[in-house]
Amino acid sequence: MRLENGEPEKAAEYFRETVYLAPKNWEAYLNWGRALTDLGKSDAALDVYRQAVELQPNNPLVLNNLGLALLGEDSLETSIEYLQRAIQAAPKFVEAHCNLGLVYRRAGRLEEAERVLVRALELDPKSEKGLATLGTIRFMQGELAEAWDFRCRRFERPGFGGRYAAWPLWRGEDLAGKVLLVWGDQGVGDEILFASMLPDLAASGGRVLFHCDDRMVPVYGRSLPAVTAVSRNADPEAAAGSPIDFQIPLEGLGAFFRATIDSIPGKPSIITADPDLTRKKRAAYRGDDDVTLVGVSWLSTNRELGKDKAIDLARFSALPLGPGVRLIDLQYGDTTEQRAAFERETGHAILHDDDFDQLQDLESFAAQVAAMDAVVSVSSTTAHFAGGLGVPAFVMLNTAPLHYWFLDREDSPWYPSLRLFRQRQRGQWDDVLAAVGEALQSAIDDTGSP
């Protein structure tokens, strides 16, 4: 049974049976743990990897897998310990170096992360994980030209991009009379942020076709008139109506248009919501009351980083909760129980819009966010929508946030309407919420709305 078959449930059952029949087969434990990880069963995977370590306490593969699994469980110091042991057992084990660099980066220990990643790239200059993670650190430090260089080297890997690899990678050639296919390979939030470069690209000549998340086609169609936005599920050349000359991942545009922080234009908005739908939602949320609408979002569903960014909704009690403030639920997913608990504890309800699914209908979600006077959010898709729409927002960041928030800044050059509030200590959000509460109240007092 090979994990590459894409059937983790069958693989997990196969390796579970293998371990039962051969309890000292450490390789079966490794494969079982990988299958469980693919299924999102991180606790079970940890138990399996720990059993593998008991069988092979000095095996670098086993130590590496357990170390990486512990990262997913937010046990950073223990994760570092096992990854260091893996490197001691196999000093040229590139993957263990890359994983250790990743853990150091998550822990905010950037100098140590850089040292380990530089070593990884000395061992394997083409290590995709090493290049991407070191590029992330350079990005955080504001060294954008070097960051793009590291992160975009993955484009050179044979077959990168799957079906998009059928067309040559654009390397800055003259686009006059040409068709360039730009495609997103990351989440909706990152897509909004990097889509800010598409107008620059369109102005350089040629026709730009943007293969984007299908839920965002109407939003981009309205917001980027110089670009043809089509669903990534559509056939690119059929959508273009003509042959495609070049292709490039959306992030790859950074090397051409965002080589420095000063090159980020800081436009008031990137996307535009449907104005009629926005007015309807704002009217529905306010009713006949003179209230400030504050949208709130407290979780991220990011599989790798969500735990670092999540905040218990109860802590949002630090926000202004007077009669002149109405909180609106901008959190995707089922929030019924969390909102009920918040209302029981604070006496303040959070209004939820039952008319649409925030995960599926991003056209309506854009209008919902645009209807807000302010947004308070963790680093999530909601923050990107607020920034992309130019809505005032207070974004709360953990100690080692995603690279595009940079280091130490209280503002975002990508999104001028955002204010950034950073943790001082990992896992501690109370000071952050208190600061956001004060800033939001001050803004309401000064202007009647943020």
C-alpha positions in Angstrom: 0.0 0.0 0.0 1.4 3.4 -1.1 0.3 6.6 0.4 0.7 8.3 -3.0 -2.5 6.5 -4.1 -4.4 9.3 -2.3 -6.5 7.0 -0.2 -5.4 7.7 3.4 -8.3 5.9 5.0 -7.4 2.6 3.2 -3.7 3.2 3.9 -4.3 3.8 7.6 -6.3 0.6 7.9 -3.7 -1.4 6.0 -0.8 -0.2 8.1 -2.8 -0.6 11.3 -3.3 -4.3 10.4 0.4 -4.5 9.4 1.5 -3.3 12.9 -0.9 -5.7 14.5 0.7 -8.6 12.7 4.3 -7.3 12.9 4.4 -5.0 16.1 8.1 -4.3 15.6 7.8 -3.1 12.0 8.8 0.5 12.6 8.4 1.5 8.9 4.7 0.4 9.2 4.3 2.7 12.2 5.8 5.6 10.1 3.4 5.0 7.2 0.5 4.6 9.6 1.3 7.9 11.2 1.5 9.6 7.8 -1.9 8.3 6.8 -3.4 9.4 10.1 -1.9 12.9 9.6 -3.4 13.1 6.1 -6.8 12.2 7.7 -6.4 15.1 10.2 -6.1 12.7 13.1 -3.1 14.4 14.7 -3.5 12.9 18.2 -3.6 9.4 16.9 -0.6 10.1 14.6 1.4 11.3 17.6 0.7 8.1 19.5 1.8 6.0 16.6 5.0 8.0 16.1 5.8 7.7 19.8 5.5 4.0 19.5 7.9 4.1 16.5 10.4 6.0 18.6 10.2 3.4 21.3 11.2 0.8 18.7 13.8 3.1 17.0 15.0 5.8 19.5 17.9 6.9 17.3 16.3 6.6 13.9 16.4 10.0 12.1 13.3 9.3 10.0 11.3 8.4 13.1 12.6 11.4 15.1 11.9 13.7 12.3 8.3 12.6 11.8 7.5 12.8 15.6 9.1 16.3 15.7 7.0 17.5 12.8 3.8 16.0 14.3 4.5 17.8 17.6 4.6 21.1 15.7 1.0 20.4 14.7 0.1 20.0 18.4 1.8 23.3 19.3 4.5 21.5 21.4 7.3 23.6 19.9 10.0 23.0 22.4 9.5 19.2 22.3 9.3 19.4 18.6 12.7 21.2 18.5 14.2 18.5 20.8 13.2 15.6 18.5 14.3 17.4 15.3 17.7 18.3 16.8 18.1 14.6 17.7 17.2 13.7 14.1 20.0 16.0 12.9 22.5 14.6 15.4 21.7 11.1 14.1 22.0 12.2 10.5 23.8 15.5 10.1 23.0 15.7 6.3 19.3 15.0 6.7 17.9 17.9 4.7 14.3 17.5 5.6 15.0 17.5 9.4 17.0 20.8 8.9 14.1 22.3 7.0 11.5 21.2 9.6 13.7 22.5 12.4 13.9 25.8 10.6 10.1 25.8 10.2 9.6 25.2 14.0 12.1 27.9 14.9 10.2 30.3 12.7 6.9 29.4 14.3 8.5 30.0 17.7 9.7 33.4 16.6 13.4 32.4 16.8 14.3 33.8 13.4 18.1 33.9 13.7 18.2 30.2 14.6 15.7 29.4 11.8 17.9 31.2 9.3 21.0 29.4 10.4 19.4 26.0 10.1 17.8 26.8 6.7 21.0 28.1 5.3 22.6 24.8 6.2 19.7 22.9 4.6 20.3 24.8 1.4 24.0 24.1 1.5 23.1 20.4 1.6 20.5 20.7 -1.1 20.2 24.1 -3.0 17.0 22.9 -4.5 15.1 22.0 -1.3 11.6 23.4 -1.9 10.8 23.6 1.8 14.1 25.2 2.7 13.8 27.8 -0.1 10.1 28.6 0.8 10.8 28.9 4.6 13.9 31.0 4.2 12.0 33.2 1.7 9.3 33.6 4.3 11.8 34.9 6.9 13.3 37.3 4.4 9.8 38.5 3.6 9.1 39.2 7.3 12.3 41.1 7.5 11.2 43.3 4.6 13.9 42.0 2.2 11.4 41.5 -0.6 13.7 41.0 -3.6 15.6 38.2 -1.8 12.4 36.8 -0.5 10.8 36.5 -3.9 14.0 34.9 -5.2 13.9 32.2 -2.6 10.1 31.6 -2.7 9.9 31.6 -6.5 12.6 29.1 -7.2 10.1 26.4 -6.7 8.6 27.5 -10.1 11.7 26.0 -11.7 10.9 22.4 -10.5 10.0 20.1 -13.4 6.2 19.8 -13.6 5.5 22.6 -11.2 2.0 23.8 -11.6 0.5 20.7 -13.1 -1.7 21.5 -16.0 -0.4 25.1 -16.0 3.1 23.8 -16.8 1.8 23.2 -20.4 2.7 26.8 -21.1 6.1 28.5 -20.6 6.7 30.4 -17.4 6.6 34.2 -17.9 10.0 35.7 -17.1 9.3 39.3 -17.9 9.0 39.1 -21.7 7.2 41.8 -23.7 3.5 41.1 -23.4 2.3 43.2 -26.3 -0.2 41.1 -28.3 0.3 38.1 -25.9 -2.0 36.3 -23.5 -0.7 35.7 -20.0 -2.4 33.2 -17.6 -2.0 34.1 -13.9 -3.1 31.4 -11.5 -3.5 31.3 -7.7 -2.0 28.5 -5.7 -2.8 29.7 -2.2 -5.9 30.6 -0.1 -8.5 33.2 -0.8 -6.9 35.7 1.6 -3.4 35.5 0.0 -5.1 35.6 -3.4 -6.7 39.0 -2.5 -3.5 40.4 -1.2 -1.4 39.4 -4.2 -4.2 40.3 -6.7 -3.2 43.9 -5.9 -0.4 43.3 -8.4 -2.7 42.4 -11.3 -3.4 46.0 -12.4 0.3 46.6 -12.6 0.7 43.6 -14.8 -2.3 44.6 -17.0 -0.8 48.0 -17.5 2.4 46.5 -18.9 0.6 45.3 -22.0 -1.0 42.1 -23.3 -4.1 40.3 -22.1 -4.2 39.0 -18.5 -6.3 36.0 -17.7 -6.7 35.3 -13.9 -7.5 31.7 -13.0 -8.9 32.2 -9.5 -11.0 30.6 -6.9 -14.4 30.2 -8.5 -16.1 31.8 -5.5 -14.2 35.0 -6.3 -15.0 35.4 -10.0 -17.8 37.9 -9.6 -15.8 39.9 -7.1 -12.7 40.1 -9.3 -14.8 40.7 -12.4 -16.2 43.8 -10.8 -13.0 45.0 -9.2 -10.3 44.3 -11.9 -11.8 45.5 -15.2 -8.5 45.2 -17.0 -8.2 41.5 -16.1 -10.3 38.6 -17.2 -11.2 36.6 -14.1 -12.3 33.0 -14.7 -12.8 30.0 -12.4 -9.8 27.7 -12.0 -12.2 24.9 -12.8 -12.6 26.3 -16.3 -10.3 25.3 -19.3 -7.9 28.3 -19.6 -7.6 28.4 -23.4 -11.4 28.0 -23.8 -11.9 30.8 -21.4 -9.4 33.0 -23.2 -10.8 32.2 -26.6 -7.2 32.1 -28.0 -3.9 30.3 -27.3 -2.1 31.2 -24.1 1.5 32.4 -24.5 2.8 32.4 -21.0 1.7 31.4 -17.4 2.9 32.4 -13.9 1.6 31.8 -10.4 0.1 34.9 -8.8 2.8 35.2 -6.2 5.4 35.1 -8.9 4.4 38.7 -9.9 6.1 40.0 -6.7 9.6 39.7 -8.2 8.5 42.1 -11.0 6.2 44.5 -9.2 7.0 44.5 -5.4 10.8 44.3 -5.1 10.7 46.7 -2.1 8.1 47.6 0.6 8.1 51.1 -0.9 6.9 49.7 -4.2 3.6 48.6 -2.6 1.3 51.4 -3.7 -1.0 51.1 -0.6 -4.2 51.7 -2.6 -7.3 52.3 -0.4 -8.9 49.1 -1.8 -8.2 46.2 -4.0 -11.7 44.7 -4.4 -15.2 46.1 -4.6 -18.4 44.6 -3.2 -21.7 44.7 -4.9 -23.0 48.2 -3.8 -26.7 47.3 -3.8 -26.2 44.1 -1.8 -23.9 46.1 0.6 -26.7 48.7 1.2 -29.3 46.0 1.8 -27.1 44.2 4.3 -26.2 47.3 6.2 -29.8 48.3 6.4 -30.8 44.9 7.6 -28.1 44.8 10.3 -28.8 48.3 11.6 -32.6 48.3 11.4 -34.0 51.5 12.9 -31.1 51.8 15.4 -28.3 54.3 15.3 -25.5 51.8 16.0 -21.9 51.1 14.9 -21.6 47.8 13.1 -18.5 45.9 14.2 -17.8 42.6 12.5 -15.9 40.0 14.5 -13.9 37.0 13.5 -11.9 34.9 16.0 -10.7 31.7 14.3 -8.7 30.6 11.3 -9.2 27.2 9.7 -5.6 27.1 8.5 -4.6 23.5 9.2 -1.0 24.3 10.1 -1.3 27.7 11.7 -4.9 28.0 12.9 -4.1 27.1 16.5 -1.5 30.0 16.8 -4.1 32.5 15.5 -7.3 31.4 17.2 -8.8 33.4 20.1 -11.5 32.3 22.5 -14.6 34.4 21.6 -15.2 35.0 25.3 -12.1 37.3 25.3 -13.9 39.6 22.9 -15.8 40.9 25.9 -12.9 43.4 26.1 -14.5 45.2 23.1 -16.9 48.1 23.5 -20.3 46.4 24.2 -22.5 49.4 24.9 -25.9 49.9 23.3 -24.4 51.9 20.5 -22.3 49.0 19.2 -23.7 45.9 17.4 -21.5 43.0 16.8 -21.9 41.1 13.6 -20.6 37.5 13.1 -18.1 37.4 10.3 -16.7 34.0 11.4 -17.1 31.3 8.7 -18.4 27.9 9.9 -21.0 27.0 12.5 -20.7 29.5 15.4 -24.0 28.9 17.1 -22.7 27.5 20.4 -19.9 30.0 20.7 -22.2 33.0 20.1 -24.8 31.6 22.6 -22.1 31.2 25.2 -20.8 34.8 24.6 -24.3 36.2 25.0 -24.9 34.3 28.2 -21.6 35.6 29.7 -21.8 39.2 28.5 -25.4 39.9 27.8 -24.5 41.1 24.4 -25.7 39.2 21.3 -23.7 38.7 18.1 -25.9 39.0 15.1 -25.6 36.2 12.6 -26.8 36.5 8.9 -28.7 33.3 8.0 -29.3 34.3 4.4 -26.0 32.9 3.1 -23.1 30.6 3.7 -20.0 32.6 4.3 -17.7 29.8 3.1 -19.5 29.3 -0.2 -20.9 32.7 -1.2 -18.0 35.1 -1.1 -19.9 37.6 -3.2 -22.3 38.0 -0.3 -19.5 37.8 2.2 -17.7 40.7 0.5 -20.9 42.8 0.8 -21.3 41.8 4.4 -17.8 42.9 5.3 -18.3 46.1 3.2 -21.4 46.9 5.3 -19.3 47.1 8.5 -18.2 50.3 10.2 -15.2 48.3 11.5 -13.9 44.8 11.7 -12.0 43.1 14.6 -10.3 39.9 13.4 -7.5 37.5 13.8 -5.2 36.9 10.7 -7.7 35.2 8.5 -9.6 35.5 5.2 -11.9 38.0 7.0 -8.9 40.4 7.6 -8.0 40.2 3.9 -11.5 41.0 2.9 -11.6 44.0 5.2 -8.3 45.3 4.0 -9.1 44.5 0.4 -12.4 46.4 0.6 -10.8 49.3 2.5 -12.9 48.8 5.7 -11.3 50.0 8.9 -10.1 46.9 10.7 -8.2 45.9 13.9 -6.2 42.8 13.1 -4.7 40.7 16.0 -1.4 38.9 15.2 0.4 36.1 17.1 4.1 36.4 17.9 5.2 34.8 14.6 2.5 35.9 12.1 2.3 35.1 8.4 5.1 36.7 6.4 3.1 39.4 4.7 2.4 41.2 8.0 6.2 41.8 8.4 7.8 42.4 11.8 6.9 45.0 14.4 4.7 47.2 12.1 1.5 48.6 13.4 0.2 49.2 9.8 0.0 47.1 6.6 1.5 48.6 3.4 -0.9 46.2 1.5 -4.0 47.4 3.3 -4.0 51.0 4.5 -7.3 50.6 6.4 -5.8 48.0 8.8 -4.2 48.5 12.2 -2.1 45.6 13.5 -2.0 44.5 17.1 0.7 42.0 18.1 1.1 39.6 20.9 3.9 40.3 23.3 4.0 36.7 24.6 3.1 33.6 22.7 -0.4 32.4 23.4 -1.4 35.5 25.4 -4.2 37.5 23.9 -5.6 39.6 26.8 -3.3 42.5 26.3 -4.0 42.5 22.6 -7.8 42.5 23.1 -7.5 45.3 25.7 -5.5 47.4 23.2 -8.0 46.7 20.4 -10.9 47.6 22.7 -9.4 50.9 23.7 -8.5 51.8 20.1 -12.0 50.9 18.8 -13.7 52.9 21.6 -11.4 55.9 20.9 -12.3 55.7 17.2 -16.0 55.6 17.9 -15.7 58.5 20.4 -13.8 60.6 17.9 -15.9 60.1 14.8 -19.1 58.3 15.8 -17.7 55.3 13.9 -14.1 54.1 13.3 
